[in-house]
Amino acid sequence: MGYVSKLPWGLVILACLTLGLAPFSPPHLWEKLQMLSKGQLVRPIDWFDLVLHGTPWAILVLKAIVSFTRRQGG
């Protein structure tokens, strides 16, 4: 978690807005999450896309959690 906390907020947000949402109409991540909920995420390329476009968002959530817990003294 130390590595995540050292990442600059601007870089994480930029990654979410670019890689996390690309292509922009409709975002790949949204398509892949819909496929996952319908049980249609079966091809390896679909799983790769889910991981690739979801990683910036996962890092953003982790960074927010780490920052919040450190600020609370936990």
NORNOR-V655152 format. One record per helix or strand. SS is the DSSP state (H for helix, E for strand). FROM is the first residue (numbers start at 1). LEN is the number of residues. If there is no record, write none. Layout:
ss:SS from:FROM len:LEN
ss:SS from:FROM len:LEN
//
This chain:
ss:H from:2 len:5
ss:H from:9 len:10
ss:H from:28 len:11
ss:H from:44 len:28
//
